[in-house]
């Protein structure tokens, strides 16, 4: 999911468990994905959902907006710098 969003691509999601239902619902709320029920969906439903997502310019624009937000975020090196600063200052995370 994050890979598709990082490239600005809308998705069809079929969540199975763990955090997938929550993440899928959030993607649907953001307008970047359609979500199908893993138990009830059929190949035809997947085909139709994919066709709908690909044909929906609003879904594409929403996914591109999320892509731009992801691109604007600091990279992992920035997080390392912040963690090193915390260690140098003798602080513990959360204090």
Steps between C-alpha positions, in 0.01 A plus 500: 500500500770749596689419180197582286440821694865602475459482122163678497305195391145429613429148622247227550557354845384167639595511869544169678601574858729675747513871412385450141128577559588824681748606231259408221219699662729802532600472134135483405426806716779688322356403162813315387358147499196280472469227760352157440398240755742207482228246574238627259697636206509319171742533209233705319474736798879545501499565125220755531664676796833524318330638189310754711811617686698535178220700338447733797705820466409608855651179637817560299523862620454390862774239464731757341434740790600229749809429288596866527452493879721190527767661280503809722566297815852489643698189418636235739830686533311788662351261757846365578628854554216571743565176690871574523420845636277346767778261602759777511274710721441206734125497450287195475228476240170604651646699788 
